[in-house]
Amino acid sequence: MEFIIFFVKDPYEVLGLKKGASAEEIKKSYRKFAAKFHPDVNKEKDAEDKFKEVQVAYEILSDPQKKSQFDQFGTAGNPFQGGGSRGGFGFEDFGDIFESFFGGGFQRKSGPKRGRDLKVHIDLSFAESIAGSQRDIHIDVFSECDHCGGKGVEKGSKFVTCRTCGGDGRVTRAQNTPFGSIRTTVACPDCEGEGRTAEKPCPACAGTGRVKEKKTLKVNIPAGVYDGALLRLSGKGEAGEKGMMAGDLLVTVSVAKSRDFERDGDDILSIESVHVLQAILGGDLGVKTAYGEEIIKVPAGTQSGKKFKIRGKGAPRLGGGGKGDHIVTILVTIPEKLTSKEKELYETLVRESKLQEKEKGFFRKLF
């Protein structure tokens, strides 16, 4: 018979304990140092070696016989070999302990996955963004298998307990190290962590519950959508595996600029040019809006830059709540050239308004 003696660091020192520590103190300290030096968390070069030291120290102190042997002789034999009685916790507990620290990283079940979200882009004219639109989107996508209804099992067949993992969804693997054999628990490769397999997998989808196909989706673009908007259509993405929830369809929207309008939130802005005489005399003015022409009253003496609000003629508010307003800015234009008759009339107007007397010397130079 061959005996193997391992000379290891003082397990009490490794776990920061004093001799005589209780089982609860040992376990608590182990959890602390295992979390600190786990390679998935600690990326320092010596983290893995320290992590193994912690494992060895814990295995020694968690076994009453090995602990007693170390206390008396300073060695505990091969800490990963069988034999000897065990206390209330030991190496079998590693998975449970790591699960509490790393979210089940050693024992996590994978299982069927939710469908992926899909992303598409749509370009709209300004008018389409205000009125709303409908578009057909052509995509290659995983869809629910019609033959098995997305279950992944042949009609008339059923699911059975996975023979590899016995329904647990996990299997234990052993890895030989200089310190002995280390066991880790991973998702079962045959059932992918589900704990069951199809007695007869669906022949149409090979048991995945979904098939790849070209699909045309009708996308309704709501009235009032703005440039850069992201629309989420729940459940319109890829089908999930074996009946799991489908992903979403994410639609990004670009709205082309308009020659006539600008948008400010839910308000629509425009500029209307009026002749100086119209501004002076006032009157009705036809204003182009996103919904057709509207007539507004322009008071006599309106100045350039004056704003008028046409209520309820802006962009529809997404999600309801009416519409914004249309805000028109008046731009008074002055003619650059005059006919002789126009010039004569303007001169008459100047004399009538007595501008020459009010601004003595000014108009004398111009005329």
VENVEN-V502703 format. One record per residue. SS is DSSP state (H for helix, E for strand, L for the rest). Layout:
ss
SS
SS
//
This chain:
ss
L
L
L
L
L
L
L
L
L
L
H
H
H
H
L
L
L
L
L
L
L
L
H
H
H
H
H
H
H
H
H
H
H
H
H
H
H
L
L
L
L
L
L
L
L
L
H
H
H
H
H
H
H
H
H
H
H
H
H
H
H
H
L
H
H
H
H
H
H
H
H
H
H
L
L
L
L
L
L
L
L
L
L
L
L
L
L
L
L
L
H
H
H
H
H
H
H
H
H
H
H
H
L
L
L
L
L
L
L
L
L
L
L
L
L
L
L
E
E
E
E
E
E
E
L
H
H
H
H
H
H
L
E
E
E
E
E
E
E
E
E
E
E
E
L
L
L
L
L
L
L
L
E
L
L
L
L
L
E
E
E
L
L
L
L
L
L
L
L
E
E
E
E
E
E
E
E
L
L
E
E
E
E
E
E
E
E
L
L
L
L
L
L
L
L
E
E
E
L
L
E
L
L
L
L
L
L
L
L
E
E
E
E
E
E
E
E
E
E
E
E
L
L
L
L
L
L
L
L
E
E
E
E
L
L
L
L
L
L
L
H
H
H
L
L
L
L
L
E
E
E
E
E
E
E
L
L
L
L
L
L
E
E
E
L
L
E
E
E
E
E
E
E
E
E
H
H
H
H
H
H
L
E
E
E
E
E
E
E
L
L
E
E
E
E
E
E
E
L
L
L
L
L
L
L
L
E
E
E
E
L
L
L
L
L
E
L
L
L
L
L
L
E
L
L
E
E
E
E
E
E
E
E
L
L
L
L
L
L
H
H
H
H
H
H
H
H
H
H
H
H
H
H
L
H
H
H
H
L
L
L
H
H
H
H
H
L
//
